[in-house]
Amino acid sequence: MPDCDELIPEKAASSTMPSLLGVFAHPDDESLLAGGVLAQHAAAHARTAVVTMTWAPDSPRASELADALRALGAGAPRMLGYGDARNERAAPGRPRLVDAPLDEVVAALVQQIRSFRPDIVVTHDALGQLTGHPDHRRTHQAALLAAQDAGLPHLHPAAGKPWQPRAVYCATHPESGVGELGPLLEFVGKAALAVPDAYATTTVDVSPWLEQKWRAILAHRGEVARERPLPGILARLPEADRTQIIQTEYFTRLTPGPTKGDSAALSI
């Protein structure tokens, strides 16, 4: 399968669909940003799973996450239990993700990657999605480092046998694809950050898996009930408007580990 087609829906019937490991900051990020792609790969019998960086496994959002992952076919929650930068109730007594030593966070993700052995890691983009949440940005940093470190046997040897994912896909929003989502976020006082269109290397129409994606978003009941979180914003929209927003997922493809370059040597 060509690398550029790894997340394309036309491949959904293939038995060679790559396995996916999502790495996201909060419960609900997986459903909002990559719910369609996760459901697509699960429907094609590819292995899928999600690591969630913040909120404790015994918190109320853990059961919501479990329901969302069940709707997406993405297995049981894998929660690292760090604190949320903006919610002290997320993991009482645990350091916030943004305060934890980066090497510690990377080592924890390396263990998850080596345990699950995914073909592809899906995570946040460098902007931290539309709102620029600091937990999103830290998750992006840690996931990129972990995807590279996981293939090197001398790094984090206690985390298991080396495994090199062949690609990292960063969920993103191109400037031309923000649409009505920008004004909706701005209305509740949130930023609407987007990347130049050229950064969105992969666009996926997830319409065939929209029912599973929406069911997963609704599983995050606490966020749906609130005014400012995106699940709540989407739940108040007419169905046609909501569909227009969530039926397309955008990604930037990155390649961790060594790649063969051209024959010209760098001049330094």
Beta strands, then each sheet from edge to edge (+ up, - down):
strand 1: 20-24
strand 2: 48-54
strand 3: 78-82
strand 4: 120-124
strand 5: 167-172
strand 6: 202-205
strand 7: 248-254
sheet 1: 3+ 2+ 1+ 4+ 5+ 7- 6+
end
